[in-house]
Amino acid sequence: MRKILLLVFTIITVFVGFSQNTNITSFYEGPFEDVLNESKRINKPIFLDFTSKTCKHCLKMTKEIFANQSIAENLNTNFIGYKVDIEGAEGKAIVQKYDINEFPAFILLDSKAKTIGKIQGLYQANQFLKELNRLMTNPSQTKPPKKRFKLFG
């Protein structure tokens, strides 16, 4: 009986592991200082996601945008991802430092913690990817085009 239960548990564990979406954006969980140090060490830019458990648009971005395969591949390959909890003490300091006043908000930083670009607002996946690519190819243009992308309904 014990062997059967062990076998059933193993099968369930394997199926659950394979059924989970592995194409999600990875975000470092730890102190911001560690992210800055790692970015300097490997010379890789940082993607900051300013979020809160009470921000419904932030949660929608996490659920729908950062689970998108193209976006996850782009961010995981090109950046060190870091979620900034805007309600925590460290998060509040980061919000103030980078002058964030609209949520959801995303900032691209170089390895010296200098702002490359900023994305604010709620986007659909394809529009978010276009905006991200625009900032990566033209970092001097930090403001989005005058024509605002269509937001979620």
Disulfide bonds with the S-S distance in Angstrom:
Cys55-Cys58 2.39
